[in-house]
Amino acid sequence: MASSQQPKLLAGGNPQIPKGDGDSPVQAFVEAMPGWKGDIARQLDELIEHVVPDVRKAVRWNSPFYGVEGSGWFASCHAFTRYVKVTFLNGALLVPEPPGSGKDPDSRWVDIPEGQFDAAKMSVWIDQSAALDGWHGF
């Protein structure tokens, strides 16, 4: 992509990527994330593909989503200034639960700062989350 065609970076370095289904919009998101945030997004995307070989992908609300056909969406990620947030949309059912929680009673997340991607821990959560019913919001 020529530099004049690079996606706009929103607050925290999150790329503004048009809504789309499939691997292509997710790869555009990953490639547009700056520096170490892009490294985390790439590691996450590759790990999800490894753990869930038939993963569905989409971009909505400037975030990649990962799901299983017929079971809904199980995870998404978003860049912030100091971390990349990985949200498990059914995270309240994971053991151990990811540490972040908010108003949604089902979702839990983990904030990953530079250099702290834990593939072993993420694999456990990805595997569990993908095996459960996910979010059927779109």
Buried (B, 14 or more C-beta within 10 A) or exposed (E): EEEEEEBEBEEBBBBEBEEBBEBEBBBBBBBBBEEBBBBBBBBBBEBBBEBBEEBBBBBBEBBBBBBBEEBBBBBBBBBBEEBBBBBBBBBBBBEEBBEBBEEEEEBBBBBBEEEEBEBEEBBBBBEBBBBBEBBEEE
